Amino acid sequence: MDVVREIQTAVATGKVVLGSKETIKAVVNGEAKLVIIASNAPERIRRDIERYCSIAGTPIYRFPGTSWDLGAVCNRPFMVAAMAVIDPGESGILEVAKV
Protein backbone atom coordinates (compact mmCIF):
# COMPACT_ATOMS: atom_id res chain seq x y z
CA MET A 1 0.00 0.00 0.00
CA ASP A 2 1.26 3.43 -0.97
CA VAL A 3 0.58 5.49 2.16
CA VAL A 4 1.36 8.80 0.47
CA ARG A 5 -1.18 8.15 -2.29
CA GLU A 6 -3.80 7.05 0.23
CA ILE A 7 -3.29 10.22 2.31
CA GLN A 8 -3.61 12.34 -0.82
CA THR A 9 -6.81 10.52 -1.79
CA ALA A 10 -8.24 10.98 1.72
CA VAL A 11 -7.46 14.71 1.60
CA ALA A 12 -9.03 15.04 -1.86
CA THR A 13 -12.15 12.87 -1.47
CA GLY A 14 -12.73 12.52 2.27
CA LYS A 15 -12.62 14.74 5.32
CA VAL A 16 -9.43 15.34 7.30
CA VAL A 17 -8.36 17.92 9.84
CA LEU A 18 -4.82 19.26 9.91
CA GLY A 19 -2.82 20.44 12.89
CA SER A 20 -2.29 19.10 16.38
CA LYS A 21 -5.00 21.17 18.09
CA GLU A 22 -7.67 20.21 15.56
CA THR A 23 -6.51 16.59 15.68
CA ILE A 24 -6.84 16.44 19.47
CA LYS A 25 -10.28 18.07 19.20
CA ALA A 26 -11.40 15.44 16.66
CA VAL A 27 -10.12 12.59 18.86
CA VAL A 28 -11.79 13.96 22.00
CA ASN A 29 -15.09 14.41 20.13
CA GLY A 30 -14.89 10.83 18.84
CA GLU A 31 -14.80 11.91 15.18
CA ALA A 32 -11.29 10.71 14.26
CA LYS A 33 -11.00 7.26 12.70
CA LEU A 34 -7.20 7.48 12.33
CA VAL A 35 -4.50 9.89 13.48
CA ILE A 36 -1.31 10.43 11.49
CA ILE A 37 1.70 11.99 13.24
CA ALA A 38 4.88 13.20 11.50
CA SER A 39 8.14 11.60 12.61
CA ASN A 40 9.54 14.90 13.89
CA ALA A 41 6.43 16.09 15.74
CA PRO A 42 7.38 17.79 19.02
CA GLU A 43 7.54 15.40 21.98
CA ARG A 44 4.85 17.26 23.94
CA ILE A 45 2.39 17.18 21.04
CA ARG A 46 3.13 13.52 20.29
CA ARG A 47 2.62 12.56 23.95
CA ASP A 48 -0.68 14.48 24.20
CA ILE A 49 -2.06 12.95 21.01
CA GLU A 50 -0.98 9.44 22.03
CA ARG A 51 -2.65 9.85 25.42
CA TYR A 52 -5.96 11.04 23.95
CA CYS A 53 -5.87 8.32 21.27
CA SER A 54 -5.29 5.58 23.82
CA ILE A 55 -8.27 6.79 25.86
CA ALA A 56 -10.51 7.04 22.78
CA GLY A 57 -9.20 3.85 21.16
CA THR A 58 -8.17 5.71 18.00
CA PRO A 59 -5.37 4.12 15.96
CA ILE A 60 -2.19 6.11 15.29
CA TYR A 61 0.06 5.91 12.24
CA ARG A 62 3.56 7.37 12.50
CA PHE A 63 4.33 8.98 9.15
CA PRO A 64 7.97 8.25 8.27
CA GLY A 65 8.61 11.74 6.88
CA THR A 66 8.94 15.11 8.54
CA SER A 67 6.15 17.59 9.16
CA TRP A 68 7.23 19.42 5.98
CA ASP A 69 6.84 16.15 4.07
CA LEU A 70 3.40 15.52 5.56
CA GLY A 71 2.36 19.07 4.64
CA ALA A 72 3.55 18.50 1.06
CA VAL A 73 1.63 15.20 0.86
CA CYS A 74 -1.51 17.08 1.98
CA ASN A 75 -0.77 19.69 -0.73
CA ARG A 76 -0.30 22.45 1.84
CA PRO A 77 2.58 24.98 1.87
CA PHE A 78 3.17 24.59 5.61
CA MET A 79 4.21 22.01 8.18
CA VAL A 80 1.64 19.48 9.38
CA ALA A 81 2.72 17.76 12.60
CA ALA A 82 -0.51 15.79 12.95
CA MET A 83 -3.71 15.11 11.08
CA ALA A 84 -6.91 13.20 11.78
CA VAL A 85 -8.94 11.27 9.22
CA ILE A 86 -12.63 11.91 9.87
CA ASP A 87 -13.93 10.34 6.65
CA PRO A 88 -11.52 8.34 4.43
CA GLY A 89 -13.51 9.08 1.27
CA GLU A 90 -12.37 6.83 -1.58
CA SER A 91 -9.02 6.05 0.05
CA GLY A 92 -7.95 2.91 1.84
CA ILE A 93 -6.05 4.91 4.46
CA LEU A 94 -7.73 3.13 7.37
CA GLU A 95 -5.91 -0.05 6.32
CA VAL A 96 -2.57 1.38 7.54
CA ALA A 97 -3.91 1.17 11.07
CA LYS A 98 -4.13 -2.61 10.71
CA VAL A 99 -0.58 -3.03 9.39
N, CA, C and O atoms as CSV, one atom per row, in Angstrom:
chain,resi,resn,atom,element,x,y,z
A,1,MET,N,N,0.839,-1.185,0.000
A,1,MET,CA,C,0.000,0.000,0.000
A,1,MET,C,C,0.880,1.242,0.000
A,1,MET,O,O,1.826,1.356,0.779
A,2,ASP,N,N,0.544,2.170,-0.895
A,2,ASP,CA,C,1.262,3.434,-0.969
A,2,ASP,C,C,0.579,4.433,-0.035
A,2,ASP,O,O,-0.463,4.998,-0.365
A,3,VAL,N,N,1.177,4.638,1.125
A,3,VAL,CA,C,0.576,5.486,2.156
A,3,VAL,C,C,0.423,6.925,1.674
A,3,VAL,O,O,-0.587,7.573,1.952
A,4,VAL,N,N,1.418,7.420,0.958
A,4,VAL,CA,C,1.361,8.803,0.470
A,4,VAL,C,C,0.154,8.986,-0.445
A,4,VAL,O,O,-0.587,9.961,-0.315
A,5,ARG,N,N,-0.041,8.051,-1.369
A,5,ARG,CA,C,-1.176,8.147,-2.292
A,5,ARG,C,C,-2.507,8.059,-1.541
A,5,ARG,O,O,-3.458,8.769,-1.867
A,6,GLU,N,N,-2.565,7.192,-0.545
A,6,GLU,CA,C,-3.803,7.045,0.233
A,6,GLU,C,C,-4.112,8.316,1.030
A,6,GLU,O,O,-5.272,8.714,1.136
A,7,ILE,N,N,-3.077,8.953,1.591
A,7,ILE,CA,C,-3.285,10.220,2.310
A,7,ILE,C,C,-3.794,11.282,1.348
A,7,ILE,O,O,-4.725,12.024,1.666
A,8,GLN,N,N,-3.179,11.353,0.168
A,8,GLN,CA,C,-3.608,12.345,-0.820
A,8,GLN,C,C,-5.051,12.110,-1.251
A,8,GLN,O,O,-5.810,13.062,-1.436
A,9,THR,N,N,-5.428,10.849,-1.410
A,9,THR,CA,C,-6.809,10.525,-1.788
A,9,THR,C,C,-7.774,10.896,-0.669
A,9,THR,O,O,-8.857,11.420,-0.930
A,10,ALA,N,N,-7.385,10.625,0.579
A,10,ALA,CA,C,-8.237,10.982,1.720
A,10,ALA,C,C,-8.429,12.493,1.804
A,10,ALA,O,O,-9.528,12.965,2.095
A,11,VAL,N,N,-7.367,13.248,1.552
A,11,VAL,CA,C,-7.458,14.711,1.605
A,11,VAL,C,C,-8.369,15.216,0.479
A,11,VAL,O,O,-9.147,16.150,0.671
A,12,ALA,N,N,-8.259,14.584,-0.699
A,12,ALA,CA,C,-9.029,15.044,-1.859
A,12,ALA,C,C,-10.496,14.618,-1.808
A,12,ALA,O,O,-11.372,15.401,-2.176
A,13,THR,N,N,-10.781,13.390,-1.358
A,13,THR,CA,C,-12.149,12.869,-1.468
A,13,THR,C,C,-12.864,12.707,-0.131
A,13,THR,O,O,-14.086,12.563,-0.097
A,14,GLY,N,N,-12.118,12.730,0.965
A,14,GLY,CA,C,-12.734,12.524,2.270
A,14,GLY,C,C,-12.714,13.787,3.100
A,14,GLY,O,O,-12.723,14.900,2.573
A,15,LYS,N,N,-12.687,13.597,4.405
A,15,LYS,CA,C,-12.617,14.741,5.317
A,15,LYS,C,C,-11.493,14.491,6.303
A,15,LYS,O,O,-11.482,13.479,7.004
A,16,VAL,N,N,-10.546,15.417,6.356
A,16,VAL,CA,C,-9.433,15.341,7.300
A,16,VAL,C,C,-9.287,16.689,7.982
A,16,VAL,O,O,-9.685,17.720,7.440
A,17,VAL,N,N,-8.714,16.669,9.174
A,17,VAL,CA,C,-8.361,17.920,9.841
A,17,VAL,C,C,-6.850,17.931,10.019
A,17,VAL,O,O,-6.235,16.906,10.313
A,18,LEU,N,N,-6.269,19.103,9.837
A,18,LEU,CA,C,-4.821,19.256,9.912
A,18,LEU,C,C,-4.445,20.069,11.142
A,18,LEU,O,O,-5.155,20.995,11.536
A,19,GLY,N,N,-3.327,19.709,11.735
A,19,GLY,CA,C,-2.825,20.440,12.890
A,19,GLY,C,C,-3.088,19.685,14.181
A,19,GLY,O,O,-4.075,18.959,14.301
A,20,SER,N,N,-2.204,19.865,15.136
A,20,SER,CA,C,-2.294,19.099,16.380
A,20,SER,C,C,-3.511,19.479,17.220
A,20,SER,O,O,-4.146,18.603,17.809
A,21,LYS,N,N,-3.847,20.765,17.287
A,21,LYS,CA,C,-4.997,21.174,18.093
A,21,LYS,C,C,-6.301,20.624,17.522
A,21,LYS,O,O,-7.145,20.117,18.261
A,22,GLU,N,N,-6.459,20.727,16.211
A,22,GLU,CA,C,-7.669,20.215,15.559
A,22,GLU,C,C,-7.727,18.696,15.641
A,22,GLU,O,O,-8.807,18.117,15.766
A,23,THR,N,N,-6.567,18.050,15.571
A,23,THR,CA,C,-6.514,16.588,15.676
A,23,THR,C,C,-6.962,16.142,17.060
A,23,THR,O,O,-7.768,15.221,17.186
A,24,ILE,N,N,-6.444,16.789,18.097
A,24,ILE,CA,C,-6.840,16.442,19.468
A,24,ILE,C,C,-8.337,16.671,19.648
A,24,ILE,O,O,-9.018,15.863,20.279
A,25,LYS,N,N,-8.853,17.773,19.093
A,25,LYS,CA,C,-10.283,18.072,19.195
A,25,LYS,C,C,-11.117,16.965,18.533
A,25,LYS,O,O,-12.143,16.550,19.071
A,26,ALA,N,N,-10.671,16.496,17.370
A,26,ALA,CA,C,-11.403,15.441,16.658
A,26,ALA,C,C,-11.368,14.127,17.428
A,26,ALA,O,O,-12.354,13.391,17.443
A,27,VAL,N,N,-10.231,13.825,18.071
A,27,VAL,CA,C,-10.115,12.587,18.856
A,27,VAL,C,C,-11.015,12.669,20.084
A,27,VAL,O,O,-11.736,11.718,20.387
A,28,VAL,N,N,-10.979,13.784,20.785
A,28,VAL,CA,C,-11.789,13.959,21.998
A,28,VAL,C,C,-13.277,13.876,21.674
A,28,VAL,O,O,-14.052,13.323,22.455
A,29,ASN,N,N,-13.681,14.424,20.527
A,29,ASN,CA,C,-15.090,14.406,20.126
A,29,ASN,C,C,-15.512,13.066,19.522
A,29,ASN,O,O,-16.684,12.876,19.197
A,30,GLY,N,N,-14.570,12.144,19.370
A,30,GLY,CA,C,-14.893,10.832,18.835
A,30,GLY,C,C,-15.089,10.808,17.329
A,30,GLY,O,O,-15.665,9.858,16.799
A,31,GLU,N,N,-14.623,11.831,16.634
A,31,GLU,CA,C,-14.796,11.908,15.182
A,31,GLU,C,C,-13.673,11.235,14.416
A,31,GLU,O,O,-13.898,10.737,13.313
A,32,ALA,N,N,-12.473,11.205,14.970
A,32,ALA,CA,C,-11.293,10.706,14.258
A,32,ALA,C,C,-11.315,9.187,14.153
A,32,ALA,O,O,-11.528,8.480,15.138
A,33,LYS,N,N,-11.090,8.700,12.929
A,33,LYS,CA,C,-10.997,7.258,12.702
A,33,LYS,C,C,-9.535,6.808,12.682
A,33,LYS,O,O,-9.232,5.641,12.930
A,34,LEU,N,N,-8.633,7.749,12.384
A,34,LEU,CA,C,-7.202,7.477,12.329
A,34,LEU,C,C,-6.461,8.789,12.545
A,34,LEU,O,O,-6.878,9.838,12.055
A,35,VAL,N,N,-5.356,8.717,13.283
A,35,VAL,CA,C,-4.504,9.893,13.485
A,35,VAL,C,C,-3.155,9.598,12.856
A,35,VAL,O,O,-2.601,8.513,13.037
A,36,ILE,N,N,-2.630,10.559,12.123
A,36,ILE,CA,C,-1.313,10.431,11.492
A,36,ILE,C,C,-0.416,11.502,12.094
A,36,ILE,O,O,-0.762,12.683,12.104
A,37,ILE,N,N,0.747,11.074,12.598
A,37,ILE,CA,C,1.695,11.989,13.235
A,37,ILE,C,C,3.013,11.945,12.467
A,37,ILE,O,O,3.508,10.867,12.139
A,38,ALA,N,N,3.580,13.115,12.179
A,38,ALA,CA,C,4.876,13.200,11.503
A,38,ALA,C,C,5.979,12.687,12.428
A,38,ALA,O,O,5.857,12.742,13.652
A,39,SER,N,N,7.048,12.191,11.826
A,39,SER,CA,C,8.136,11.600,12.612
A,39,SER,C,C,8.848,12.615,13.499
A,39,SER,O,O,9.408,12.248,14.532
A,40,ASN,N,N,8.833,13.889,13.108
A,40,ASN,CA,C,9.536,14.897,13.894
A,40,ASN,C,C,8.580,15.793,14.688
A,40,ASN,O,O,8.936,16.912,15.059
A,41,ALA,N,N,7.383,15.304,14.942
A,41,ALA,CA,C,6.426,16.091,15.743
A,41,ALA,C,C,7.036,16.329,17.124
A,41,ALA,O,O,7.690,15.441,17.671
A,42,PRO,N,N,6.832,17.506,17.687
A,42,PRO,CA,C,7.384,17.792,19.015
A,42,PRO,C,C,6.919,16.769,20.057
A,42,PRO,O,O,5.781,16.301,20.016
A,43,GLU,N,N,7.802,16.435,20.974
A,43,GLU,CA,C,7.545,15.405,21.982
A,43,GLU,C,C,6.262,15.673,22.767
A,43,GLU,O,O,5.480,14.752,23.005
A,44,ARG,N,N,6.041,16.908,23.166
A,44,ARG,CA,C,4.854,17.257,23.944
A,44,ARG,C,C,3.577,16.992,23.149
A,44,ARG,O,O,2.616,16.435,23.680
A,45,ILE,N,N,3.569,17.385,21.892
A,45,ILE,CA,C,2.390,17.178,21.043
A,45,ILE,C,C,2.168,15.686,20.822
A,45,ILE,O,O,1.039,15.204,20.914
A,46,ARG,N,N,3.234,14.957,20.533
A,46,ARG,CA,C,3.131,13.519,20.293
A,46,ARG,C,C,2.572,12.805,21.522
A,46,ARG,O,O,1.700,11.944,21.407
A,47,ARG,N,N,3.082,13.171,22.695
A,47,ARG,CA,C,2.616,12.562,23.952
A,47,ARG,C,C,1.137,12.841,24.193
A,47,ARG,O,O,0.378,11.939,24.547
A,48,ASP,N,N,0.727,14.112,23.996
A,48,ASP,CA,C,-0.677,14.481,24.197
A,48,ASP,C,C,-1.591,13.698,23.257
A,48,ASP,O,O,-2.608,13.151,23.685
A,49,ILE,N,N,-1.229,13.649,21.991
A,49,ILE,CA,C,-2.062,12.949,21.009
A,49,ILE,C,C,-2.124,11.462,21.333
A,49,ILE,O,O,-3.194,10.859,21.259
A,50,GLU,N,N,-0.988,10.863,21.692
A,50,GLU,CA,C,-0.981,9.436,22.028
A,50,GLU,C,C,-1.858,9.153,23.245
A,50,GLU,O,O,-2.553,8.137,23.290
A,51,ARG,N,N,-1.828,10.041,24.222
A,51,ARG,CA,C,-2.650,9.850,25.422
A,51,ARG,C,C,-4.137,9.899,25.079
A,51,ARG,O,O,-4.896,9.021,25.490
A,52,TYR,N,N,-4.556,10.918,24.329
A,52,TYR,CA,C,-5.962,11.035,23.951
A,52,TYR,C,C,-6.399,9.869,23.062
A,52,TYR,O,O,-7.514,9.366,23.199
A,53,CYS,N,N,-5.527,9.442,22.158
A,53,CYS,CA,C,-5.869,8.324,21.265
A,53,CYS,C,C,-6.015,7.020,22.042
A,53,CYS,O,O,-6.888,6.209,21.730
A,54,SER,N,N,-5.178,6.812,23.043
A,54,SER,CA,C,-5.291,5.579,23.820
A,54,SER,C,C,-6.591,5.559,24.625
A,54,SER,O,O,-7.203,4.504,24.786
A,55,ILE,N,N,-7.008,6.705,25.123
A,55,ILE,CA,C,-8.270,6.792,25.863
A,55,ILE,C,C,-9.453,6.542,24.918
A,55,ILE,O,O,-10.389,5.822,25.263
A,56,ALA,N,N,-9.400,7.141,23.727
A,56,ALA,CA,C,-10.513,7.039,22.781
A,56,ALA,C,C,-10.471,5.760,21.951
A,56,ALA,O,O,-11.456,5.408,21.302
A,57,GLY,N,N,-9.335,5.062,21.968
A,57,GLY,CA,C,-9.203,3.855,21.155
A,57,GLY,C,C,-8.997,4.159,19.678
A,57,GLY,O,O,-9.358,3.352,18.821
A,58,THR,N,N,-8.426,5.302,19.380
A,58,THR,CA,C,-8.174,5.707,17.997
A,58,THR,C,C,-6.792,5.246,17.560
A,58,THR,O,O,-5.813,5.506,18.261
A,59,PRO,N,N,-6.686,4.566,16.418
A,59,PRO,CA,C,-5.369,4.117,15.955
A,59,PRO,C,C,-4.489,5.279,15.511
A,59,PRO,O,O,-4.980,6.307,15.045
A,60,ILE,N,N,-3.170,5.093,15.664
A,60,ILE,CA,C,-2.187,6.110,15.288
A,60,ILE,C,C,-1.245,5.511,14.253
A,60,ILE,O,O,-0.802,4.370,14.381
A,61,TYR,N,N,-0.944,6.306,13.220
A,61,TYR,CA,C,0.064,5.913,12.237
A,61,TYR,C,C,1.178,6.939,12.297
A,61,TYR,O,O,0.929,8.140,12.190
A,62,ARG,N,N,2.403,6.472,12.468
A,62,ARG,CA,C,3.556,7.367,12.500
A,62,ARG,C,C,4.109,7.517,11.086
A,62,ARG,O,O,4.730,6.603,10.544
A,63,PHE,N,N,3.868,8.685,10.505
A,63,PHE,CA,C,4.326,8.977,9.148
A,63,PHE,C,C,5.845,9.027,9.145
A,63,PHE,O,O,6.429,9.721,9.978
A,64,PRO,N,N,6.507,8.314,8.234
A,64,PRO,CA,C,7.971,8.252,8.275
A,64,PRO,C,C,8.682,9.547,7.901
A,64,PRO,O,O,9.870,9.698,8.189
A,65,GLY,N,N,7.989,10.478,7.271
A,65,GLY,CA,C,8.609,11.740,6.875
A,65,GLY,C,C,8.450,12.820,7.932
A,65,GLY,O,O,7.839,12.612,8.980
A,66,THR,N,N,9.011,13.968,7.627
A,66,THR,CA,C,8.942,15.111,8.541
A,66,THR,C,C,7.595,15.810,8.400
A,66,THR,O,O,6.771,15.445,7.561
A,67,SER,N,N,7.389,16.820,9.238
A,67,SER,CA,C,6.149,17.587,9.157
A,67,SER,C,C,6.080,18.384,7.849
A,67,SER,O,O,4.987,18.644,7.346
A,68,TRP,N,N,7.222,18.770,7.300
A,68,TRP,CA,C,7.230,19.423,5.983
A,68,TRP,C,C,6.767,18.432,4.922
A,68,TRP,O,O,5.993,18.782,4.030
A,69,ASP,N,N,7.247,17.187,5.023
A,69,ASP,CA,C,6.843,16.148,4.071
A,69,ASP,C,C,5.348,15.876,4.159
A,69,ASP,O,O,4.676,15.753,3.135
A,70,LEU,N,N,4.826,15.780,5.380
A,70,LEU,CA,C,3.397,15.518,5.564
A,70,LEU,C,C,2.567,16.680,5.016
A,70,LEU,O,O,1.514,16.463,4.417
A,71,GLY,N,N,3.039,17.901,5.219
A,71,GLY,CA,C,2.356,19.067,4.644
A,71,GLY,C,C,2.341,19.017,3.126
A,71,GLY,O,O,1.333,19.345,2.499
A,72,ALA,N,N,3.464,18.605,2.530
A,72,ALA,CA,C,3.547,18.499,1.065
A,72,ALA,C,C,2.616,17.411,0.542
A,72,ALA,O,O,1.986,17.581,-0.502
A,73,VAL,N,N,2.527,16.295,1.260
A,73,VAL,CA,C,1.630,15.204,0.864
A,73,VAL,C,C,0.183,15.690,0.884
A,73,VAL,O,O,-0.619,15.310,0.031
A,74,CYS,N,N,-0.146,16.533,1.862
A,74,CYS,CA,C,-1.505,17.080,1.982
A,74,CYS,C,C,-1.726,18.260,1.046
A,74,CYS,O,O,-2.792,18.875,1.059
A,75,ASN,N,N,-0.713,18.580,0.227
A,75,ASN,CA,C,-0.773,19.685,-0.732
A,75,ASN,C,C,-0.950,21.030,-0.029
A,75,ASN,O,O,-1.704,21.889,-0.487
A,76,ARG,N,N,-0.251,21.197,1.079
A,76,ARG,CA,C,-0.300,22.445,1.838
A,76,ARG,C,C,1.118,23.032,1.907
A,76,ARG,O,O,2.087,22.281,2.020
A,77,PRO,N,N,1.251,24.363,1.839
A,77,PRO,CA,C,2.583,24.978,1.869
A,77,PRO,C,C,3.096,25.244,3.286
A,77,PRO,O,O,3.831,26.207,3.505
A,78,PHE,N,N,2.720,24.408,4.238
A,78,PHE,CA,C,3.167,24.593,5.612
A,78,PHE,C,C,3.350,23.231,6.279
A,78,PHE,O,O,2.945,22.201,5.741
A,79,MET,N,N,3.966,23.249,7.455
A,79,MET,CA,C,4.210,22.007,8.182
A,79,MET,C,C,2.916,21.471,8.770
A,79,MET,O,O,2.058,22.233,9.217
A,80,VAL,N,N,2.786,20.146,8.764
A,80,VAL,CA,C,1.640,19.479,9.384
A,80,VAL,C,C,2.216,18.429,10.326
A,80,VAL,O,O,2.692,17.384,9.880
A,81,ALA,N,N,2.175,18.701,11.615
A,81,ALA,CA,C,2.722,17.764,12.598
A,81,ALA,C,C,1.779,16.589,12.818
A,81,ALA,O,O,2.222,15.469,13.070
A,82,ALA,N,N,0.479,16.848,12.722
A,82,ALA,CA,C,-0.508,15.786,12.948
A,82,ALA,C,C,-1.755,16.068,12.130
A,82,ALA,O,O,-2.080,17.215,11.824
A,83,MET,N,N,-2.446,14.986,11.783
A,83,MET,CA,C,-3.713,15.107,11.075
A,83,MET,C,C,-4.631,13.978,11.498
A,83,MET,O,O,-4.170,12.904,11.884
A,84,ALA,N,N,-5.917,14.220,11.426
A,84,ALA,CA,C,-6.909,13.205,11.775
A,84,ALA,C,C,-7.786,12.944,10.560
A,84,ALA,O,O,-8.222,13.873,9.879
A,85,VAL,N,N,-8.038,11.664,10.299
A,85,VAL,CA,C,-8.935,11.274,9.217
A,85,VAL,C,C,-10.326,11.114,9.823
A,85,VAL,O,O,-10.555,10.231,10.651
A,86,ILE,N,N,-11.240,11.965,9.408
A,86,ILE,CA,C,-12.625,11.905,9.868
A,86,ILE,C,C,-13.419,10.962,8.961
A,86,ILE,O,O,-14.132,10.076,9.432
A,87,ASP,N,N,-13.277,11.173,7.651
A,87,ASP,CA,C,-13.928,10.337,6.646
A,87,ASP,C,C,-12.871,9.996,5.593
A,87,ASP,O,O,-12.319,10.909,4.978
A,88,PRO,N,N,-12.571,8.711,5.365
A,88,PRO,CA,C,-11.518,8.345,4.426
A,88,PRO,C,C,-11.872,8.589,2.966
A,88,PRO,O,O,-10.988,8.534,2.111
A,89,GLY,N,N,-13.122,8.855,2.657
A,89,GLY,CA,C,-13.510,9.080,1.266
A,89,GLY,C,C,-13.277,7.819,0.455
A,89,GLY,O,O,-13.677,6.730,0.866
A,90,GLU,N,N,-12.634,7.959,-0.690
A,90,GLU,CA,C,-12.375,6.826,-1.578
A,90,GLU,C,C,-11.031,6.151,-1.287
A,90,GLU,O,O,-10.633,5.233,-2.004
A,91,SER,N,N,-10.339,6.595,-0.254
A,91,SER,CA,C,-9.017,6.050,0.047
A,91,SER,C,C,-9.126,4.808,0.932
A,91,SER,O,O,-10.152,4.546,1.559
A,92,GLY,N,N,-8.044,4.068,0.953
A,92,GLY,CA,C,-7.952,2.913,1.838
A,92,GLY,C,C,-7.037,3.209,3.014
A,92,GLY,O,O,-6.379,2.309,3.536
A,93,ILE,N,N,-6.995,4.462,3.428
A,93,ILE,CA,C,-6.054,4.910,4.464
A,93,ILE,C,C,-6.270,4.204,5.802
A,93,ILE,O,O,-5.321,4.043,6.569
A,94,LEU,N,N,-7.480,3.788,6.089
A,94,LEU,CA,C,-7.732,3.132,7.374
A,94,LEU,C,C,-7.047,1.772,7.460
A,94,LEU,O,O,-6.907,1.218,8.551
A,95,GLU,N,N,-6.619,1.232,6.321
A,95,GLU,CA,C,-5.914,-0.047,6.318
A,95,GLU,C,C,-4.523,0.057,6.937
A,95,GLU,O,O,-3.994,-0.950,7.408
A,96,VAL,N,N,-3.911,1.245,6.952
A,96,VAL,CA,C,-2.569,1.381,7.535
A,96,VAL,C,C,-2.619,1.169,9.038
A,96,VAL,O,O,-1.610,0.819,9.651
A,97,ALA,N,N,-3.776,1.376,9.630
A,97,ALA,CA,C,-3.911,1.171,11.074
A,97,ALA,C,C,-3.832,-0.312,11.415
A,97,ALA,O,O,-3.504,-0.670,12.546
A,98,LYS,N,N,-4.129,-1.173,10.452
A,98,LYS,CA,C,-4.134,-2.610,10.706
A,98,LYS,C,C,-2.791,-3.249,10.411
A,98,LYS,O,O,-2.554,-4.403,10.767
A,99,VAL,N,N,-1.895,-2.488,9.748
A,99,VAL,CA,C,-0.580,-3.035,9.390
A,99,VAL,C,C,0.329,-3.111,10.584
A,99,VAL,O,O,1.474,-3.547,10.462
